[in-house]
Amino acid sequence: MTAEEATPPLCSVCSLCYNHSRFLDAHFASVWSQTYPNIEVLALDDGSPDGSAAMLEGMAGKSPRPMTVITQGNSGRVGANFQAMLGRASGKYVVFISCDDALPPTAIADKIALLEKDGDLAFVASRRYLTIAENGDMLGEEEQSFLDDSIRTADDLLELEYSRLSNFYIQNAVFRKSVVDAAGGFDDDLLNDDFVLRTKLFLHMRRRQDLKFRIDDRAGLYYRLHGGNISKQNIRWLRMAVEVLDRYFPDRPTPPELASIARIMVKRASLGEMYAILTLSPRIHAMLDDREFAKALYYCTLRARGKRPLSEYIYRREKMNGVRKVTLFSCLRLPGSTGRPLYQYLFRREKNGVRRTLILFSLFRIGYVKK
């Protein structure tokens, strides 16, 4: 056996950082201490204002593994950032992870051992992961139980992606880079990363019947719970989910899981947040015909209105220095117009006895009863 044959294949670890300065030591300690011997590290800082970029440069100087640091202004696009690192990765295998998370010591070695045994495996992912607190304290082990033995094909994985808006965490997997490249990697123009990558990968695997996958039962990730998790940013998360559904499942109706989440979000939203949700996508517009969604809108406006008329929270006219203004949702201010007033395109009321209907943008209809 030659020295080249004896060297294990290179694995590229793509670490994405945004305001993660307080987690960087623990994150890279976990990467550097991997039992798998042949790793390169690519670290990208997305314009963090907390000094993360300088810390990454310092870490590259003392890294026991080859380490490349990429710094840039803030884009806010996780997928585009991972795609940038993917384009510079030279490994046979690739790992995608955020710098607030960490890896158990054998996470990479366990999965590459399986990938090396079967050249048709596109990826190996774990169904289990460990949760840690912001300070690093262990919280427990979680299991994505829906990734059971019934999930056998790419179509099964795609159906999970569509119906549950969920699957394995990409940071809890090792991917064969050639397959990720062939699938097209991430989408630069979408906010989402994991949903996009998984969906494109599963679609590619559906076309390539020879490709397989493996769901491993060993925990392969320390997932850190803290206030900055993107999954806790509700409207951003909803936008990311809708973008992927619109692009990759355009002919399928909105899944009940997403409709339920949107209803809960609207019911708890402020009027400004309600407006942001309603304008996300035609998929959300279509929910206006749903009785339960209409009730959520009613509760949102009822909670906000207090003793003032509902219409004043949705629409209000003002005259300031002789100029008429129209204010929508207490946050969107527009100038008036001559001829047919601009507000009639944005807002109008219809009466039928004691019943009133507010019509927004000639599309949204909200009914209430005058008391």
C-alpha positions in Angstrom: 0.0 0.0 0.0 1.4 3.4 -1.0 1.5 6.4 1.4 -1.2 8.1 -0.7 -3.5 5.0 -0.4 -3.0 4.9 3.3 -4.1 8.5 3.8 -7.8 8.7 4.7 -9.9 10.8 2.3 -10.1 14.5 3.1 -13.2 15.9 4.8 -14.0 19.6 4.5 -15.8 21.1 7.6 -17.6 24.3 6.6 -18.2 26.4 9.7 -20.5 29.4 9.4 -20.3 32.3 11.9 -22.5 35.2 12.7 -22.2 36.8 16.2 -20.8 33.6 17.6 -17.7 34.9 19.3 -18.7 33.5 22.7 -19.0 30.0 21.1 -16.0 29.9 18.8 -13.6 28.3 21.3 -15.9 25.4 22.1 -16.9 25.0 18.4 -13.4 24.7 17.0 -12.1 22.7 19.9 -14.7 20.1 18.9 -13.7 20.2 15.3 -9.9 20.0 16.0 -10.4 17.1 18.4 -12.2 14.9 15.9 -10.8 11.4 15.8 -11.0 11.5 12.0 -7.4 12.4 11.0 -7.8 14.2 7.6 -9.8 17.4 8.0 -9.6 20.8 6.5 -11.6 23.7 8.0 -13.3 26.5 6.1 -14.8 29.2 8.3 -16.9 32.1 7.0 -17.9 35.1 9.1 -21.0 36.9 7.7 -20.2 40.4 8.9 -20.5 39.8 12.6 -20.3 43.0 14.7 -19.1 41.2 17.7 -15.4 40.7 16.7 -15.9 37.1 15.5 -13.9 37.7 12.3 -10.7 38.8 14.2 -11.1 35.8 16.5 -11.4 33.4 13.5 -8.2 34.9 12.0 -6.4 34.3 15.3 -7.7 30.7 15.5 -6.5 30.0 11.9 -3.0 30.8 13.1 -3.0 28.2 15.8 -5.3 25.5 14.2 -3.8 22.0 14.2 -5.9 21.4 11.0 -5.5 23.3 7.7 -7.9 26.3 8.2 -9.1 29.0 5.7 -11.0 32.0 6.9 -13.5 34.0 4.7 -14.7 37.4 5.9 -17.4 39.5 4.2 -20.1 42.1 4.9 -23.4 40.8 6.3 -25.6 39.0 3.7 -28.0 37.3 6.1 -28.2 34.4 3.6 -27.1 31.2 5.2 -27.4 29.1 2.1 -25.3 31.5 0.0 -22.6 31.5 2.7 -22.5 27.7 2.8 -22.4 27.7 -1.0 -19.4 30.0 -0.9 -17.5 27.6 1.4 -18.7 24.6 -0.7 -17.1 26.1 -3.7 -13.7 26.3 -2.0 -13.9 22.9 -0.3 -11.5 20.3 -1.7 -12.6 17.2 0.4 -14.2 14.0 -0.8 -16.7 14.5 2.0 -18.2 17.7 3.5 -19.8 18.8 6.8 -21.9 21.9 7.2 -22.2 23.4 10.7 -22.9 26.6 12.5 -20.3 27.9 14.9 -22.8 27.9 17.8 -23.0 24.1 17.6 -20.3 21.5 18.2 -19.4 17.9 17.2 -18.9 14.8 19.4 -15.3 13.4 19.0 -16.2 10.5 16.6 -19.1 12.3 14.7 -17.1 12.5 11.4 -15.2 9.2 11.8 -18.3 7.2 12.4 -20.1 8.4 9.3 -17.1 8.3 6.9 -16.5 4.7 7.9 -19.9 3.9 6.6 -19.5 6.0 3.5 -16.2 4.4 2.6 -17.7 0.9 2.9 -20.5 1.8 0.4 -19.6 4.0 -2.5 -23.3 4.4 -3.4 -24.2 6.2 -0.1 -24.9 9.9 -0.8 -24.8 10.8 2.9 -25.0 9.4 6.4 -27.1 11.3 8.9 -27.9 10.8 12.6 -31.4 10.8 13.9 -30.2 11.6 17.4 -28.5 14.7 18.7 -27.5 16.2 22.1 -28.8 19.6 23.2 -26.6 21.9 25.2 -27.4 25.2 26.9 -25.9 28.6 26.0 -23.2 28.1 28.7 -22.4 24.6 27.3 -24.2 22.6 30.0 -25.6 19.3 28.7 -29.4 19.3 28.5 -30.2 15.9 27.1 -30.5 13.7 24.1 -33.2 14.2 21.4 -34.4 11.8 18.7 -36.1 12.6 15.4 -38.3 9.6 15.8 -40.0 10.1 12.4 -36.8 9.0 10.8 -37.6 5.4 11.4 -37.2 2.2 9.4 -40.2 3.1 7.2 -38.0 5.9 5.6 -36.3 3.9 2.9 -36.3 6.0 -0.3 -35.6 9.5 -1.6 -39.4 9.8 -2.1 -39.9 9.0 1.5 -37.5 11.8 2.5 -39.1 14.2 0.1 -42.5 13.6 1.6 -41.2 14.2 5.1 -39.6 17.5 3.8 -42.9 18.6 2.3 -45.3 17.4 5.0 -43.3 18.1 8.2 -41.1 20.9 7.0 -38.4 19.0 8.8 -35.9 16.2 8.4 -32.4 15.4 9.8 -30.2 18.4 10.7 -27.6 18.9 8.0 -25.1 19.6 10.7 -25.8 16.1 11.9 -24.6 14.5 8.7 -21.6 13.9 6.5 -22.2 14.3 2.7 -20.4 12.9 -0.3 -19.3 16.2 -1.9 -19.6 15.0 -5.5 -23.3 14.2 -4.9 -23.9 17.6 -3.3 -22.2 19.3 -6.3 -24.3 17.3 -8.7 -27.5 18.2 -6.9 -26.6 21.9 -7.2 -25.8 22.6 -3.5 -27.6 25.6 -1.9 -29.6 28.3 -3.6 -27.9 31.7 -3.3 -31.2 33.7 -3.6 -33.1 31.9 -0.9 -32.8 32.5 2.9 -33.0 28.9 3.8 -30.1 26.5 3.8 -31.0 23.0 5.3 -34.5 22.7 3.7 -33.1 23.7 0.3 -30.0 21.4 0.4 -32.0 18.4 1.5 -34.8 18.9 -1.0 -32.4 19.4 -3.9 -30.4 16.4 -2.8 -33.4 14.2 -2.5 -34.7 15.3 -5.9 -31.3 14.4 -7.4 -31.3 11.0 -5.7 -34.8 10.3 -7.0 -33.3 10.7 -10.5 -30.2 8.6 -9.6 -31.7 5.4 -8.4 -28.3 4.0 -7.6 -27.7 6.5 -4.8 -28.6 5.5 -1.3 -28.5 7.0 2.2 -28.0 5.8 5.8 -29.7 7.1 9.0 -27.4 6.3 11.9 -28.6 5.8 15.4 -25.6 7.5 17.2 -25.9 11.1 18.3 -23.6 13.2 16.0 -24.2 16.7 17.1 -24.2 19.1 20.1 -27.1 21.5 19.2 -26.9 24.6 21.3 -30.1 26.3 22.4 -29.9 30.0 22.8 -31.9 33.2 22.0 -30.2 33.7 18.6 -31.3 30.4 17.0 -32.8 31.2 13.6 -35.5 28.6 14.2 -36.8 30.9 17.0 -37.2 33.9 14.6 -40.7 33.1 13.7 -41.5 35.3 10.7 -38.1 34.7 9.1 -38.6 30.9 9.6 -42.1 31.1 8.0 -40.7 33.1 5.0 -37.9 30.5 4.5 -40.4 27.6 4.6 -42.8 29.3 2.1 -39.9 30.2 -0.3 -38.9 26.6 -0.5 -42.4 25.3 -0.9 -43.1 27.8 -3.7 -39.9 26.8 -5.6 -39.8 23.1 -5.1 -43.4 22.0 -4.4 -45.3 24.6 -6.5 -48.1 22.3 -7.5 -48.8 21.0 -4.0 -51.1 22.7 -1.6 -49.8 24.2 1.6 -49.2 21.4 4.0 -51.3 21.3 7.1 -48.2 21.7 9.3 -47.4 25.0 7.8 -51.0 26.2 7.9 -51.2 25.4 11.6 -48.0 27.2 12.3 -49.1 30.3 10.3 -52.5 30.4 12.2 -50.7 30.3 15.6 -48.3 33.0 14.5 -51.1 35.3 13.3 -53.1 34.8 16.4 -50.2 35.9 18.6 -48.9 38.6 16.2 -48.9 42.4 16.4 -50.7 44.2 13.6 -47.4 45.0 12.0 -46.3 41.3 12.2 -49.7 40.2 10.8 -49.2 42.5 7.8 -45.7 40.9 7.3 -47.1 37.4 7.4 -50.0 38.2 5.0 -47.7 39.6 2.4 -45.2 36.7 2.4 -46.7 34.6 -0.4 -49.9 33.7 -2.3 -49.9 30.5 -0.2 -50.6 32.7 2.8 -53.3 34.7 0.8 -55.0 31.4 0.1 -55.4 30.7 3.8 -57.7 33.7 4.1 -60.5 31.4 2.9 -59.8 29.0 5.8 -62.2 29.5 8.7 -59.6 28.8 11.4 -57.2 31.3 9.8 -59.9 33.9 9.7 -60.5 33.4 13.4 -56.8 33.8 14.1 -56.9 37.2 12.2 -60.0 38.2 14.2 -58.2 37.4 17.5 -55.1 39.3 16.4 -57.1 42.4 15.6 -59.4 42.1 18.6 -56.4 42.0 21.0 -54.9 45.0 19.3 -57.9 47.2 19.0 -58.8 47.8 22.7 -61.6 50.3 22.7 -60.8 52.0 19.5 -62.6 51.0 16.3 -60.9 48.2 14.5 -60.6 50.3 11.3 -58.3 52.8 13.1 -55.7 50.1 13.7 -55.9 48.9 10.1 -56.5 52.3 8.4 -56.4 55.9 9.5 -56.5 59.2 7.6 -54.6 62.2 8.7 -54.1 65.8 7.5 -50.6 67.2 8.3 -49.6 70.7 7.0 -52.3 70.5 4.4 -51.2 67.1 3.1 -53.4 64.1 3.5 -51.8 60.8 4.7 -53.1 57.3 4.9 -51.6 55.0 7.6 -52.1 51.2 7.4 -51.6 48.8 10.3 -50.3 51.7 12.4 -46.9 51.4 10.7 -47.2 52.0 6.9 -47.7 55.6 6.0 -48.6 56.6 2.4 -49.5 59.9 0.7 -53.0 60.7 -0.4 -53.8 61.4 -4.1 -56.2 63.4 -6.3 -59.0 61.7 -8.2 -59.9 58.4 -6.8 -58.1 58.4 -3.4 -55.2 56.0 -3.0 -56.7 54.6 0.1 -59.6 53.1 -1.8 -57.2 50.8 -3.5 -55.7 49.9 -0.2 -58.7 49.9 2.1 -62.5 50.2 1.8 -65.5 49.2 4.0 -68.7 47.6 3.0 -71.9 47.6 5.1 -74.7 45.1 5.3 -76.9 45.9 8.3 -74.7 45.6 11.4 -72.1 43.6 9.6 -69.0 45.3 8.3 -66.3 44.0 5.9 -62.9 45.6 5.6 -61.3 45.0 2.2 -57.5 45.4 2.0 -55.6 45.7 -1.3 -58.8 44.6 -3.1 -58.0 41.1 -1.9 -58.1 40.6 1.9 -61.6 40.6 3.4 -62.0 40.8 7.2 -65.5 40.7 8.6 -66.8 42.1 11.9 -70.0 43.2 13.5 -70.7 46.8 14.6 -71.8 46.9 18.2 
